[in-house]
Amino acid sequence: MQKTTFKISKMDCPSEEQIIRMKLADLANIKSFEFDIPNRSLHVYHIGDNREIFRLLDELNFGAEISGTVSVEEFQSTEKQQDERKIPRTK
């Protein structure tokens, strides 16, 4: 499991958090997110590399940059499970 930290300079309110969640919702390799809006950072717990995650974040034009990636052996989400917080998609 990997934990990648992204600095997102234009993320300053919960609406940007929801936009990011919707953008990344379909990536199966993401296990959880931890948003830190006051510090404008996002921690993504994922399997595999972070290129696709970064590409999708970059498309949002929120000023996303990768701060770093570390391996984590044990993972415990500090928030509700990702699926519980997804906004349902309409067809």
PLY file of the C-alpha trace (Angstrom):
ply
format ascii 1.0
element vertex 91
property float x
property float y
property float z
element edge 90
property int vertex1
property int vertex2
end_header
0.00 0.00 0.00
1.22 3.49 -0.85
0.35 6.84 0.69
0.82 9.76 -1.68
0.49 13.31 -0.41
-0.65 15.94 -2.86
-0.43 19.68 -2.31
-3.52 21.23 -3.90
-3.07 24.99 -3.81
-6.60 25.89 -4.95
-8.46 23.53 -2.57
-9.91 25.75 0.13
-13.44 24.54 0.83
-15.56 21.37 0.99
-16.89 21.90 -2.55
-13.40 21.29 -3.99
-13.14 18.20 -1.79
-16.34 16.82 -3.33
-15.15 17.63 -6.86
-11.90 15.74 -6.18
-13.81 12.79 -4.69
-16.03 12.59 -7.78
-13.04 12.84 -10.13
-11.20 9.98 -8.40
-14.26 7.85 -7.54
-13.81 5.33 -10.36
-10.17 4.45 -9.61
-10.20 0.95 -8.11
-6.66 1.24 -6.75
-7.63 3.99 -4.28
-8.51 2.69 -0.83
-9.10 5.95 1.04
-8.59 9.71 1.11
-7.64 12.07 3.92
-8.34 15.71 3.15
-6.65 18.54 5.04
-8.42 21.59 3.65
-6.75 24.20 5.93
-3.31 22.98 4.78
-4.53 22.36 1.23
-3.28 18.81 1.13
-4.68 15.41 0.26
-3.36 12.02 1.36
-4.37 9.18 -0.93
-3.96 5.57 0.17
-3.61 3.45 -2.94
-2.16 0.34 -4.51
0.29 0.75 -7.38
1.72 3.97 -8.72
0.19 7.42 -8.52
0.43 8.57 -12.15
-3.27 8.16 -12.97
-4.29 9.81 -9.69
-2.06 12.79 -10.45
-3.26 13.01 -14.06
-6.89 13.21 -12.94
-6.11 15.76 -10.24
-4.13 17.84 -12.71
-7.14 17.94 -15.07
-9.07 19.83 -12.38
-6.64 22.79 -12.54
-6.54 23.11 -8.74
-2.73 23.38 -8.73
-2.04 19.76 -7.74
1.54 18.77 -7.01
2.93 15.54 -5.58
4.59 16.21 -2.21
5.73 12.64 -1.68
4.90 8.95 -1.57
5.67 6.48 1.18
4.94 2.79 1.66
2.59 1.97 4.49
2.22 -1.52 5.92
-0.89 -1.05 7.99
-3.80 1.04 6.88
-6.68 2.33 8.97
-8.96 5.00 7.60
-9.59 7.92 9.92
-12.80 8.77 8.14
-15.86 6.91 6.95
-15.22 4.46 4.18
-14.80 6.07 0.78
-17.90 4.37 -0.67
-20.10 5.83 2.04
-19.13 9.37 1.09
-19.43 9.10 -2.67
-22.04 11.19 -4.36
-24.36 8.92 -6.35
-23.99 9.26 -10.09
-27.05 9.90 -12.19
-27.49 8.45 -15.64
0 1
1 2
2 3
3 4
4 5
5 6
6 7
7 8
8 9
9 10
10 11
11 12
12 13
13 14
14 15
15 16
16 17
17 18
18 19
19 20
20 21
21 22
22 23
23 24
24 25
25 26
26 27
27 28
28 29
29 30
30 31
31 32
32 33
33 34
34 35
35 36
36 37
37 38
38 39
39 40
40 41
41 42
42 43
43 44
44 45
45 46
46 47
47 48
48 49
49 50
50 51
51 52
52 53
53 54
54 55
55 56
56 57
57 58
58 59
59 60
60 61
61 62
62 63
63 64
64 65
65 66
66 67
67 68
68 69
69 70
70 71
71 72
72 73
73 74
74 75
75 76
76 77
77 78
78 79
79 80
80 81
81 82
82 83
83 84
84 85
85 86
86 87
87 88
88 89
89 90
